[in-house]
Amino acid sequence: MSTIDRAGYYDSLVENYFTDIRQTEPISEEEMANLFTLAQKGDMKSYRKIIEANLKLVVSIAKRYAHNKLMFLDLVQEGNIGLIKSIKKFDLSLGFKFSTFSTFWIKQEIIRAIENKGRMIRIPVNVSKTVNRLKKAVNEEINITGELDREKVAAVVKIKEDRVEDLMQFFDDSCSIEKLIDKNCFNVFITDRDNLEPEDVAVSFIASEQIQNLLSNNLTPREQETIMLRFGLGDNVYKTHQQVAEMLQISRERVRQLESSAIEKLRRIMASNPEYKMLFCA
């Protein structure tokens, strides 16, 4: 398998672009200085040469951010915008290398594009940064302790505890019905939930019945109510801790305690009865 096949951000369009920029010849620092002198006097040919000479730099930076929800060529395009901005702001008299100076502007444009365009539903940049820090803190906390301590995570991220759950809803982005099949082809997948196969209906009914029995036989009535409401086992509507607390007329913290207790019981049951794993998969 070739290098191109192994890298997820490569495809035929990207390879064509690479072929084009490979043909650009490297420029020495002295020649680059001469081009900037001419470009600042309005010579558009020199301006274009500077851009072409640094397209490979943009690609090398874009590769670092390739594994996200933006297509690789989109990242390169945003990086090229940063490159053009850096040319306009570069001061040759300060003695810095242009490649060092432009790297900051290229990175800035790519990161901003990821934050602004990397989600189906856009959230403000400042919120996106907080979500990223929260996600990292949550993952670290779960990896270390095996559970989520919201108060501790909130202290690490420096936000109020009641914001933790609100921001966690942004961890998973929405998915378009125009599902991306490959880099350049879209197909539409829409499930007709009213026209399921008879076998699927039967399996779903049996699984639902067995889950109900499992909960009623192993959880307290309060734990059973909490799990049913939290995960929408009765009406297929997932509910937040706050919604469950209001429905059961208890505190939100009590809802968390009941949920944790119930889940721990169910984990022990599934550990000793592997067949239950297939039940929840169904």
N, C-alpha and C positions, 0 to 999 in steps of 0.2 A: 504493500500500500504506500502510495506516495505521500510526501509531506503535505501536499495540498489536500489530499483526501482526509488526512487525520485531523486537520485543524477545522473546527466547526464554523469559523467565520469565512472560510474560503468557498468560492463557487466560481462558475465560469465568468461572471461579470467581474469579480474581483481579480481573477487571473488575467483578464484582458487589460484591466487597469494597471496591474503590476507590469505587464509586458510593455505598456506605453511608457511608464515612468522609468523603467530600466534603461530606456534609450537616452535618457538625459545624462549628460556628461557632468562629472563633479567639477566644482569651481573652487579655486584656491581663495584664501582669505584676501589676498591682494586684489584679485579680480573682483571678488565680492564687494570690496570697498569701492572700487572704481564704478561698479554697477550702481551702488547706492548713491554715489555722487551724481551720476547721470540721472537716476530715477528721481532724486529730489529736485532736479531741474526740469522735470516734466517729461523725461524720455520714457515712454510707455513700453518700448521694446526692452529696455533694461529692467523695468519694473516686472515685466512678465518673466524675464530670465531668472530673477531672484525667486519668484514663486516656483517656477519649474525646478530649480535647483534644490528646493527644500521640500518637495512633495514626498520624498522618501522619509524625511524626518517625521512628517505628519503620520505616515503609515506606521512607523515604528512606535509612535506614541499611542495611536489608536488601537494597536494590538493589545496593549495593556488593559483596555476597557472592552475588549471584544465580547466577553461572555456576559452579556446583559440583553435586555429585550429590544435594543435597537440593532438594526442590520449593520454589518461592518462598514459598508460603503456610506451609510448615513453618518457613522462616526467620522469617517475620513472627510466627508464633506464639511461637517462641523469643524473639524480640525483645520481644514483649508481656510475656513472663514477666520479662525483665530490667527492663522499664518498671515493672511492679508492685513488684519488689524495690526499685527506686530510690525509689519513693514512700515506702516504709516507712522508708528510711534517710536521706531528705533532711531536712536541718536548716535551716529557714527563717531562723533567726537569724544564720547565717554570711554571709548577703548574696549568695550565688551564685544565678545563674539556674538554674532547675530543668532546662531543656533541656540546658544544659552538663553538669550533674551526671548526668542520666539517660543521656546518650549513652554514657558508659563502661560502665554496667551492661547496656545494650542490646547493645552490641558484644560484651561478654564472654559473654553467653548465646548469641548467634549463633555466635561462633567456637567455643565449647565444644560446641555442638550439631553443628557441621560435623566437629569432631575426633572426637566420640563416636559420631555416627550417620551420617557421610558415607561409611562403608565397609560392604560386605557383611560383612566379618570385622573386628570392632573390635580396634584396638590401643590400648595405653595412651596417654594424652594426651602424656606426656613423650616417648615413642617417636615419636608422630606428628609432633611439633615437630622432632625430630631428622631424621626422614625428609624433611620439607619442606625443611629447610636443606640436607640432602644432595642432594636432587633439584635444587635451585637451583644448588649448587656443581658438580654433574656436568654440567648443561646449559651452564653458563658455560665450564667446562673444555673440553668438546667443541666448543663454538662457536669458542673461541679457538685451540685446538691441533689440533682434528680427531680427537683420540683421548682416551681416559680414563686419566689418571695417578692411580691409586688412592691412592698415598702422598701426593700433593699435595692431593687432595680431602679425605683423612682429616685432614690438618693444618689445612685451612681450616675444616672442621666441628668439629675438636677431638674426634675419636674415634679409636679404634685402627684400623689399616689392615684388620685381618681382619674388622672389623664392617661395612665398606663394602659388601661383596657380600651379607652377610646382610640389611642394611637395604634394599638395592636391590630385593629381591624384593617390597617393599611399594609400589614405584612405581606398579604397575598393580593396580587393585583387581579382585576377582572380579566376575563378571557373573551375575546371577540368570537362571535359565531362564525366569522370568516377565518377559520383556523388556518394557520400557515402550514402548508404541507411541505414545501421546501422554500428556499430563499426567494423564489420568484413566482410561486404558484399558490393561489388561494382557492380553497374549496369551501363550500358552506355545509356545515353539519347541524341539522336541527332534529332533535329527537321528538317523535310523536308519542307523548306519554299516554295518549288515549287509545293507542293502537298497539299495545304490548302483546308479545307472543303469549299463548296460554301457559306455556311452561314457566315463563318469567313471572306471571301473575301468581301461579301456584307456589313457586319457590319463595316469592316475596311474602305471601300470606303465611306460609309455614314458618318462615324465619321470624316474622313479626310476632307470631303466637308464641314461639319458643323463647324469644327475648323477653316477652311479657312474663312468662313463667319463671325465667331465670331471675328477673328483677324481684318479683313478688316472693320468691322462695329464699332469697339471700339478702335482701335489703330491708331496712325498716321502712314503714310507710312514708315517712318524711324524706328519706333518701330516695325512695322510688319516685315520689312526686318531683323531687328536684331534678333527677336524671331525665325523667320524661319531658319536663318542661325545657330544660337546658338544651337538650339535643333534638327536640321536636319529634319525639317518638310517637306522639299521639296525633299531631296535626301537621307534621313535616315542616314546622316553623321553629327555627333555632331562636332561642331567647337569651338575652344578656343576663348577667347576675342581678342587675338592677330590676329588670322586668320580672324575674322569678321572685325576687325579694318582695316586690309589691304585690304579686299574685298570692304569695303564701303569707304575707304580712309578717315577715321576719327581716332581719338586717341582711345587708349584702354580704357581710363577712360570714354570717351563719350559713348563707347559701354556699359560699366557697368551702366552708368546713364540711357541709353535707356532701357536696360534690366530690371533694377529695376523699372522704371516707368511703363513699360508694364506689368510686373508681378503684380504690385500693383493694376493696373486697372483690370486685370483678376481676382485677388482675390476678389475684391469688387463685380464684376459681379457674381462670383460663390457663394459668400455669400448670395446674394439676389436672386439667381436662382439656387437652389440645383440640378436641373436636369442636369446642366452643369458638375457636378462632375461625373456623370455616363458617360458623353460624353468623358471625359479625361481618364477614366478607360478603355473605349473601345479602 
